[in-house]
């Protein structure tokens, strides 16, 4: 990386932390819980009616600074089955990381330098 790209990477990381929200990222493979800052981007809602309940699925993408995804000092890539928990007061929403809507993998780089990662998730709810 050049000095200019280093500065841009630093600016993007600061932006992610400034406009994001604190979440708990849990790795399925190690059960490690990480406090990280991420921001939601894009949402798609789908629904299906059953006999007793209406199930609603919302698909969200989350953006994280790649340098924040550290487990035991090692950078890692998000994996299917990892979770992102958002606590609001007494309520917790849990987003499940996965390949949804035909995406080839559960994450993708947000930029050419891989400073930020876009992580694809699903939020389940019942009405």
Order of alpha helices (4+ residues) and beta strands (2+ residues): alpha-beta-beta-beta-beta-beta-beta-beta-beta-beta
